[in-house]
Amino acid sequence: MRTHQQLDEMGRLRGFEVSSLLGRRLMRRIAASIPGARIASSNLRQERFCEFEVAGDRFAIEEPFGDNSRYWVGPADERQLHSVAIVHAHFAANKTGTWAVRIGAVLCCGIVVVAAYQPLRRFIDHDRCLDAGGKWSSAGKCEGSQRGG
């Protein structure tokens, strides 16, 4: 999964961001799959929608401003930077998010194709009717075609 690291002034990893296309439930599931992790609290309707613990450090997943293109993942207490690298490595190595985005893209393309099919089909039928010398009626049928258009 693609992550966007956030470093402090000394160059240490203090958190990271991931695409919000993954959804809150999938983010919580990925956090729970970290070896030794325990979900401490979860409310998918809040800005900070998941808190979990890894190696004694508490982490949070939140959507800043309530409507953002990325979720922020980092320590709940900014002074606890011990396990951030472990959490980041797990999220970066996770391929679930990649597949979720790909499946979402395929589904969106399918919806567009289905929505465009009927008007496109009517346009093609209309064009064939006119090419065959016919007239397109208000009932949506070709009339007077000489070549069966």
Secondary structure as GFF3:
##gff-version 3
##sequence-region A 1 149
A	DSSP	beta_strand	4	7	.	.	.	ID=ss1
A	DSSP	beta_strand	13	19	.	.	.	ID=ss2
A	DSSP	three_ten_helix	20	22	.	.	.	ID=ss3
A	DSSP	alpha_helix	24	32	.	.	.	ID=ss4
A	DSSP	beta_strand	38	42	.	.	.	ID=ss5
A	DSSP	beta_strand	48	54	.	.	.	ID=ss6
A	DSSP	beta_strand	57	62	.	.	.	ID=ss7
A	DSSP	three_ten_helix	64	66	.	.	.	ID=ss8
A	DSSP	beta_strand	70	75	.	.	.	ID=ss9
A	DSSP	alpha_helix	84	93	.	.	.	ID=ss10
A	DSSP	alpha_helix	96	131	.	.	.	ID=ss11
A	DSSP	beta_strand	135	136	.	.	.	ID=ss12
A	DSSP	beta_strand	142	143	.	.	.	ID=ss13
###
